[in-house]
Amino acid sequence: MAHNYDLVILGGGTGGYMTAIRAVQLGLKTAVVEKDALGGTCLHKGCIPTKALLKSANVFQQVKSAAAFGVETTEPTFNLVQAIERKDNVVASLHKGVTHLMKSNQIDVYQGYGRILGPSIFSPIAGTISVEYDDDRENDILIPKNVVIATGSSPAELPALKADHEDILTSDDLVNLTNLPASIVIVGGGVIGIEWASFLQDVGVEVTILEAQDHMLPMFDQEVTKQMKRSLEKKGITVIEQAMIERATKTGSSLQVQYQHKGETHQCTTDKLLMAVGRKANTYKIGLENTDIELDQKGFISVNQNFQTKESHIYAIGDVIGGRQLAHVATYEGKKAVEHIADVAGSTLSDQEIPSCIYSNPEVAMIGLTEQEAKQDGYDYQTEKISLQAIGKAHVNGHTDGFMKIIIDTKTDDILGIHLLGEHVTELIGQASVAKYFDSSALELSEVIYPHPSVSEIFGEAAQAVQGRKNHG
């Protein structure tokens, strides 16, 4: 059966369903095609389930340290089954909410596999969508004026190391663990690897991280990554940088992992191995071959500043186009794509106005340029770093490890970058996002009144310090 739409969105993840809602707000008749459950990777395998598990680990650690707050408890144990059950309940509740949003906004949802067709009897140009089902139902044919591809990404693998989903795992496998391994080797010291390392170590697993590059978290400020490495090692995590894995061989109930480190061959034994080496675009069998859409060298869909592909009526957003693979980035890109379709003007943000977070223990949050980027870009810049030791509320909370680093343009006093490391700093970075959006100066940030005591006071302290008015040593 054929159905006509103003817009069809391939993919019902965060980027996809938020794009659909914005499209309806702009008066576009809209449909979403999703082969699995609405919410996509973020809701079911990524952002939400991993943060739910990290919260369980955080509570476990809080109980273990309760005596320091005058609370006497028996020795706690971590129950993985209950933590997974709680995670599933969180996901189910949010999935129910997303489903309700689709219905309340009168967005048609097709639960099937969407494939782009070339020019046909339905349309003289590519873009008609065939929705295929696993059962005996006849394909639905969707005839849109515009298409947004929001099919997301999947865990990448290494050429010499393939996941078997039993011993060699991806992040998709870990969200449904039934038993905690005694030990795990994590290949990749990026955001995904660090978050899983933090969770697993906090619940009693022996963790080793193998990072191929010179530094873990290479996209973050080097002062942050150095402190994060020290924090992870203090927790008991082994971090080996400049380590290239060669093979992992099953031996009895264990894995023998061989890797190169600074020209020498090393081996270690582990129960499980997690591949956290990035993500690849989900472009397989979605019909790109029926279009003029081009891929870049890494296999991501190429788009222009309006998120249009080579086929101007077909847009692409989110992980499938590479760049910063974050749910809030996909949401923003979808909003901009739909506004371009509807010919509605809106503000445009640069990469430097988009925050990035790591929800590990400790957390990391950043926005803007790192110091190495400010140097490479030729800025005349100044930095200042304020420790959480200077913040009264951090002492009250019992978490004074961490800092805020601010980078300003000395010629204009504009904020170039803000970097935070410490407990719950991902809840603070939104304040920095507002400052960046309004092109705030360090002076303006210092003039804001911050409630005392609060961890947010660190913004005022850092802003004053960079102007030579440091309050605390």
C-alpha positions as CSV (number, residue, x, y, z in Angstrom):
1,M,0.0,0.0,0.0
2,A,1.3,3.5,-0.9
3,H,1.2,6.4,1.5
4,N,2.2,10.1,0.9
5,Y,4.1,12.2,3.4
6,D,5.9,15.5,3.5
7,L,8.7,13.8,5.4
8,V,9.8,10.2,6.1
9,I,12.5,9.6,8.7
10,L,14.6,6.4,8.5
11,G,15.5,5.6,12.1
12,G,13.5,6.1,15.3
13,G,16.4,6.8,17.7
14,T,16.8,10.1,19.6
15,G,17.7,12.1,16.5
16,G,14.9,10.5,14.5
17,Y,12.0,10.9,16.8
18,M,13.0,14.4,17.9
19,T,13.3,15.4,14.3
20,A,9.8,14.0,13.7
21,I,8.3,16.0,16.5
22,R,9.9,19.2,15.2
23,A,8.6,18.4,11.7
24,V,5.1,18.1,13.0
25,Q,5.4,21.4,14.8
26,L,6.3,23.0,11.5
27,G,3.2,21.5,9.9
28,L,4.8,18.5,8.0
29,K,2.9,15.2,7.7
30,T,5.6,12.9,9.0
31,A,6.3,9.2,9.4
32,V,9.1,7.3,11.1
33,V,10.5,3.9,10.0
34,E,12.2,1.9,12.7
35,K,13.3,-1.7,12.5
36,D,13.7,-2.2,16.2
37,A,12.2,-0.3,19.2
38,L,11.7,3.4,19.2
39,G,14.5,5.2,21.0
40,G,17.3,3.5,19.1
41,T,20.8,2.8,20.5
42,C,20.7,5.8,22.9
43,L,17.7,4.5,24.8
44,H,18.2,0.7,24.5
45,K,21.9,0.1,24.3
46,G,23.8,3.3,24.9
47,C,23.2,6.5,26.8
48,I,20.4,5.5,29.1
49,P,21.2,1.9,30.0
50,T,24.9,2.7,30.6
51,K,24.1,5.7,32.8
52,A,21.6,3.6,34.8
53,L,24.3,1.0,35.4
54,L,26.8,3.7,36.3
55,K,24.3,5.1,38.8
56,S,24.0,1.7,40.4
57,A,27.8,1.5,40.7
58,N,27.9,5.0,42.1
59,V,25.3,4.1,44.8
60,F,27.3,0.9,45.6
61,Q,30.5,3.0,46.1
62,Q,28.5,5.6,48.2
63,V,27.3,2.8,50.6
64,K,30.8,1.4,50.9
65,S,32.1,4.9,52.0
66,A,29.0,5.6,54.2
67,A,31.0,5.4,57.4
68,A,32.9,8.5,56.5
69,F,29.6,10.4,56.8
70,G,28.7,8.8,60.1
71,V,26.4,6.2,58.6
72,E,27.1,2.6,59.8
73,T,26.1,-0.2,57.5
74,T,26.9,-3.8,56.9
75,E,29.3,-4.7,54.1
76,P,27.3,-4.1,50.8
77,T,27.2,-6.4,47.9
78,F,26.5,-5.5,44.3
79,N,23.6,-7.5,42.7
80,L,24.0,-7.3,39.0
81,V,20.7,-9.0,38.3
82,Q,18.8,-6.3,40.2
83,A,20.9,-3.5,38.6
84,I,20.0,-4.9,35.2
85,E,16.4,-5.1,36.2
86,R,16.4,-1.5,37.3
87,K,18.1,-0.5,34.1
88,D,15.4,-2.3,32.1
89,N,12.7,-0.6,34.1
90,V,14.2,2.8,33.3
91,V,14.5,2.0,29.6
92,A,10.9,0.6,29.5
93,S,9.5,3.7,31.2
94,L,11.3,6.0,28.7
95,H,10.3,3.9,25.8
96,K,6.7,4.1,26.8
97,G,7.1,7.9,26.9
98,V,8.6,8.0,23.4
99,T,5.7,5.8,22.0
100,H,3.2,8.2,23.6
101,L,5.0,11.2,22.0
102,M,4.6,9.6,18.6
103,K,0.9,9.1,19.1
104,S,0.2,12.5,20.7
105,N,2.0,14.2,17.8
106,Q,0.1,12.1,15.2
107,I,3.4,10.7,13.8
108,D,2.9,7.5,11.9
109,V,5.4,4.8,13.0
110,Y,6.2,1.8,10.7
111,Q,7.9,-1.0,12.6
112,G,9.9,-2.5,9.8
113,Y,13.1,-2.2,7.7
114,G,13.2,0.9,5.5
115,R,14.9,0.9,2.2
116,I,15.3,3.8,-0.2
117,L,14.2,3.1,-3.8
118,G,15.5,4.7,-6.9
119,P,13.3,6.5,-9.5
120,S,10.2,4.4,-10.1
121,I,6.5,4.5,-10.9
122,F,6.0,6.1,-7.5
123,S,8.4,9.0,-8.0
124,P,10.6,10.3,-10.8
125,I,13.5,10.8,-8.3
126,A,15.0,8.6,-5.7
127,G,13.6,8.7,-2.2
128,T,10.5,6.5,-2.1
129,I,10.8,4.2,1.0
130,S,9.9,0.5,0.9
131,V,9.1,-0.8,4.4
132,E,9.8,-4.5,4.7
133,Y,8.5,-6.7,7.5
134,D,9.7,-9.9,9.0
135,D,6.3,-11.5,8.7
136,D,4.1,-12.1,5.7
137,R,2.8,-8.6,5.4
138,E,3.1,-6.8,2.1
139,N,5.6,-4.0,2.0
140,D,4.4,-0.5,2.7
141,I,5.4,2.1,0.1
142,L,6.0,5.6,1.6
143,I,6.2,8.4,-0.9
144,P,7.8,11.5,0.8
145,K,8.7,14.9,-0.5
146,N,11.8,14.7,1.7
147,V,13.7,12.1,3.6
148,V,15.9,12.3,6.7
149,I,18.3,9.4,7.2
150,A,18.9,8.9,10.9
151,T,19.9,5.3,11.0
152,G,22.7,5.8,13.6
153,S,25.7,3.6,14.1
154,S,26.9,0.3,15.5
155,P,30.0,-0.8,17.4
156,A,33.0,-1.0,15.1
157,E,35.4,-4.0,15.1
158,L,39.1,-4.4,14.3
159,P,40.2,-6.3,11.2
160,A,42.0,-8.9,13.3
161,L,39.5,-9.1,16.1
162,K,35.8,-10.0,15.7
163,A,33.2,-10.1,18.4
164,D,31.8,-13.5,19.2
165,H,29.4,-11.9,21.8
166,E,30.4,-14.4,24.4
167,D,34.1,-13.8,25.2
168,I,34.9,-10.9,22.8
169,L,32.2,-8.4,23.4
170,T,30.9,-5.0,22.2
171,S,29.1,-2.4,24.3
172,D,25.8,-3.8,23.0
173,D,26.6,-7.0,24.8
174,L,27.5,-5.5,28.1
175,V,24.2,-3.8,28.7
176,N,22.6,-7.2,29.2
177,L,25.3,-9.0,31.2
178,T,24.1,-11.8,33.4
179,N,27.3,-12.4,35.3
180,L,30.2,-10.2,36.2
181,P,33.6,-11.5,34.9
182,A,36.5,-11.5,37.3
183,S,38.6,-9.6,34.8
184,I,38.2,-7.8,31.5
185,V,40.5,-6.1,28.9
186,I,39.0,-3.1,27.2
187,V,40.4,-2.2,23.8
188,G,40.0,1.5,23.4
189,G,40.4,4.4,25.8
190,G,37.7,6.6,24.4
191,V,34.5,7.7,26.0
192,I,32.8,4.3,25.7
193,G,35.8,2.4,27.0
194,I,36.3,4.7,30.0
195,E,32.7,4.6,31.1
196,W,32.6,0.8,31.0
197,A,36.0,0.6,32.7
198,S,34.6,2.9,35.5
199,F,31.5,0.8,36.0
200,L,33.2,-2.6,36.0
201,Q,36.0,-1.6,38.3
202,D,33.5,0.0,40.8
203,V,31.6,-3.2,41.0
204,G,34.6,-5.4,41.6
205,V,35.9,-6.4,38.1
206,E,39.7,-6.2,37.4
207,V,40.0,-3.9,34.4
208,T,42.8,-3.3,31.9
209,I,42.6,-0.6,29.2
210,L,44.6,-0.9,26.0
211,E,44.7,2.4,24.1
212,A,46.5,2.6,20.7
213,Q,47.1,6.3,20.8
214,D,49.6,8.2,22.9
215,H,46.9,9.4,25.3
216,M,43.5,8.0,26.2
217,L,40.6,10.4,25.5
218,P,42.6,12.1,22.7
219,M,39.8,14.6,21.9
220,F,39.8,16.0,25.4
221,D,42.1,18.5,27.1
222,Q,45.4,16.9,28.0
223,E,45.3,18.1,31.6
224,V,41.9,16.4,31.9
225,T,43.1,13.2,30.4
226,K,46.2,13.1,32.6
227,Q,44.2,13.6,35.7
228,M,41.6,11.0,34.5
229,K,44.3,8.5,34.0
230,R,45.6,9.1,37.5
231,S,42.1,8.8,38.9
232,L,41.5,5.5,37.1
233,E,44.8,4.1,38.2
234,K,44.0,5.1,41.8
235,K,40.8,3.0,41.5
236,G,42.9,0.0,40.5
237,I,42.5,0.2,36.7
238,T,45.5,-0.6,34.6
239,V,45.9,1.9,31.7
240,I,48.4,1.0,28.9
241,E,48.7,3.6,26.2
242,Q,50.4,3.1,22.8
243,A,49.2,-0.5,23.0
244,M,48.2,-2.2,19.7
245,I,46.2,-5.5,20.2
246,E,47.2,-8.3,17.9
247,R,45.1,-11.2,18.8
248,A,42.9,-12.8,21.5
249,T,42.9,-16.6,21.8
250,K,40.5,-18.7,23.8
251,T,42.4,-21.0,26.2
252,G,40.1,-23.0,28.4
253,S,37.8,-20.6,30.2
254,S,40.1,-17.6,29.6
255,L,41.4,-15.4,26.8
256,Q,45.1,-14.9,26.1
257,V,45.5,-11.4,24.8
258,Q,48.6,-10.4,22.8
259,Y,49.5,-6.8,22.1
260,Q,52.4,-4.6,21.1
261,H,53.6,-1.9,23.5
262,K,56.4,0.4,22.5
263,G,57.9,-2.2,20.1
264,E,57.6,-5.1,22.5
265,T,55.2,-8.0,22.5
266,H,53.2,-8.5,25.7
267,Q,50.5,-11.0,26.8
268,C,47.9,-11.0,29.5
269,T,45.1,-13.3,30.6
270,T,41.5,-12.2,31.0
271,D,38.0,-13.6,31.3
272,K,36.4,-11.2,28.8
273,L,37.5,-8.6,26.2
274,L,35.5,-5.5,25.3
275,M,36.0,-3.8,21.9
276,A,35.5,-0.1,22.3
277,V,37.2,1.1,19.2
278,G,34.5,3.5,17.9
279,R,31.4,3.2,15.9
280,K,30.5,2.6,12.2
281,A,27.6,4.1,10.2
282,N,24.5,2.1,9.7
283,T,24.3,2.3,5.9
284,Y,24.1,-1.3,5.0
285,K,21.1,-2.3,2.8
286,I,19.2,1.0,3.3
287,G,19.2,1.6,-0.5
288,L,22.0,4.2,-0.9
289,E,23.1,2.4,-4.0
290,N,19.8,3.6,-5.6
291,T,20.7,7.2,-5.0
292,D,23.6,9.6,-5.8
293,I,24.4,9.9,-2.0
294,E,28.1,9.8,-1.4
295,L,30.1,8.4,1.6
296,D,33.3,9.7,3.0
297,Q,36.4,7.7,3.4
298,K,35.3,6.3,6.8
299,G,31.9,5.2,5.4
300,F,29.8,8.0,6.8
301,I,27.2,9.9,4.7
302,S,28.5,13.2,3.3
303,V,26.3,16.2,3.9
304,N,26.5,20.0,3.4
305,Q,25.9,22.7,6.1
306,N,22.2,22.1,5.9
307,F,22.6,18.3,6.3
308,Q,21.6,17.7,2.7
309,T,23.1,14.7,0.9
310,K,24.1,14.8,-2.8
311,E,20.3,14.2,-3.3
312,S,19.1,17.6,-2.1
313,H,15.7,16.3,-0.9
314,I,17.4,13.6,1.2
315,Y,19.0,14.7,4.4
316,A,21.1,12.8,6.9
317,I,21.8,13.5,10.6
318,G,23.4,11.9,13.7
319,D,25.9,9.1,13.9
320,V,25.4,8.1,10.3
321,I,27.2,11.3,9.2
322,G,30.1,10.8,11.7
323,G,31.3,13.9,13.4
324,R,30.5,14.1,17.1
325,Q,28.4,11.0,17.7
326,L,26.2,12.3,20.5
327,A,22.5,12.1,21.0
328,H,22.1,15.8,21.6
329,V,24.1,16.5,18.5
330,A,21.8,14.3,16.4
331,T,18.8,16.1,17.9
332,Y,20.2,19.5,17.0
333,E,21.1,18.4,13.5
334,G,17.6,17.0,12.9
335,K,16.1,20.2,14.1
336,K,18.3,22.2,11.6
337,A,17.5,19.8,8.7
338,V,13.7,20.1,9.2
339,E,13.9,23.8,9.6
340,H,15.7,24.0,6.3
341,I,13.1,21.7,4.7
342,A,10.3,24.0,6.0
343,D,12.3,27.2,5.1
344,V,12.3,28.4,8.7
345,A,15.2,30.5,9.9
346,G,16.9,29.5,13.1
347,S,20.1,30.1,15.0
348,T,23.2,28.0,14.1
349,L,25.6,26.6,16.6
350,S,29.3,25.7,16.0
351,D,31.0,22.6,17.3
352,Q,32.5,24.8,19.9
353,E,29.1,25.4,21.4
354,I,28.3,21.7,21.9
355,P,29.2,20.1,25.2
356,S,30.7,16.6,25.6
357,C,30.5,14.5,28.7
358,I,31.9,11.3,30.2
359,Y,29.7,9.8,32.9
360,S,32.5,7.8,34.5
361,N,33.6,8.1,38.1
362,P,35.0,10.8,38.2
363,E,32.9,12.5,35.5
364,V,34.3,14.8,32.7
365,A,32.5,17.6,30.9
366,M,33.8,20.1,28.4
367,I,32.7,22.7,25.9
368,G,34.8,24.8,23.4
369,L,38.4,24.4,22.6
370,T,41.0,22.4,24.4
371,E,44.3,24.1,25.2
372,Q,46.1,22.2,22.5
373,E,43.4,23.3,20.0
374,A,43.7,27.0,21.1
375,K,47.4,26.8,20.6
376,Q,47.1,25.1,17.2
377,D,44.6,27.8,16.1
378,G,47.0,30.5,17.0
379,Y,45.0,32.2,19.8
380,D,46.7,34.5,22.3
381,Y,45.1,32.7,25.2
382,Q,45.3,32.4,29.0
383,T,44.2,29.5,31.2
384,E,43.4,29.1,34.9
385,K,42.6,26.0,36.8
386,I,40.6,25.9,40.1
387,S,40.6,22.8,42.2
388,L,37.4,21.5,43.8
389,Q,39.5,21.7,47.0
390,A,38.6,25.4,46.9
391,I,34.8,24.8,46.9
392,G,33.0,24.3,50.2
393,K,30.2,22.2,48.8
394,A,32.7,19.8,47.4
395,H,34.0,19.2,50.9
396,V,30.4,18.8,52.2
397,N,29.8,16.2,49.5
398,G,33.1,14.4,50.3
399,H,34.4,14.7,46.7
400,T,37.2,17.3,46.3
401,D,39.2,15.5,43.6
402,G,38.8,17.3,40.4
403,F,39.0,20.8,38.9
404,M,37.7,23.3,36.4
405,K,39.9,24.7,33.7
406,I,38.9,27.9,31.8
407,I,40.6,29.1,28.6
408,I,40.0,32.7,27.5
409,D,41.1,34.8,24.5
410,T,43.3,37.4,26.1
411,K,42.5,39.9,23.3
412,T,38.7,39.8,23.8
413,D,38.2,38.1,27.2
414,D,35.9,35.7,25.4
415,I,35.6,32.2,26.8
416,L,37.4,29.7,24.4
417,G,36.9,26.5,26.5
418,I,35.7,25.2,29.8
419,H,36.8,21.8,31.1
420,L,35.5,20.1,34.3
421,L,36.5,16.9,36.0
422,G,34.9,15.6,39.2
423,E,31.7,14.3,40.7
424,H,28.5,15.2,38.8
425,V,30.2,17.8,36.6
426,T,28.0,16.7,33.8
427,E,25.2,18.5,35.6
428,L,27.2,21.7,35.6
429,I,28.3,21.9,31.9
430,G,24.9,23.3,30.9
431,Q,25.8,26.6,32.6
432,A,28.9,26.7,30.4
433,S,26.7,26.0,27.3
434,V,24.6,29.0,28.1
435,A,27.7,31.1,28.5
436,K,29.1,30.0,25.2
437,Y,25.8,30.5,23.4
438,F,25.7,34.1,24.5
439,D,29.4,34.6,23.8
440,S,30.1,35.5,27.4
441,S,33.3,36.9,28.6
442,A,35.2,35.8,31.7
443,L,34.2,39.1,33.3
444,E,30.5,38.4,32.7
445,L,30.9,34.9,34.1
446,S,32.6,36.3,37.2
447,E,29.8,38.8,37.8
448,V,27.1,36.2,38.1
449,I,25.9,35.5,41.7
450,Y,26.3,31.8,42.5
451,P,24.5,30.3,45.5
452,H,26.7,29.3,48.5
453,P,27.4,26.6,49.2
454,S,27.2,25.0,45.7
455,V,29.6,23.3,43.4
456,S,28.6,25.9,40.7
457,E,30.7,28.5,42.6
458,I,33.7,27.0,40.8
459,F,32.6,29.0,37.7
460,G,32.9,32.3,39.5
461,E,36.2,31.2,41.1
462,A,37.7,30.3,37.7
463,A,36.4,33.4,35.9
464,Q,37.8,35.6,38.6
465,A,41.1,33.8,38.7
466,V,41.7,34.1,35.0
467,Q,41.3,37.9,35.5
468,G,43.9,37.9,38.2
469,R,41.4,38.1,41.1
470,K,41.9,34.6,42.5
471,N,40.1,34.1,45.8
472,H,41.5,30.8,46.9
473,G,45.0,29.5,46.4
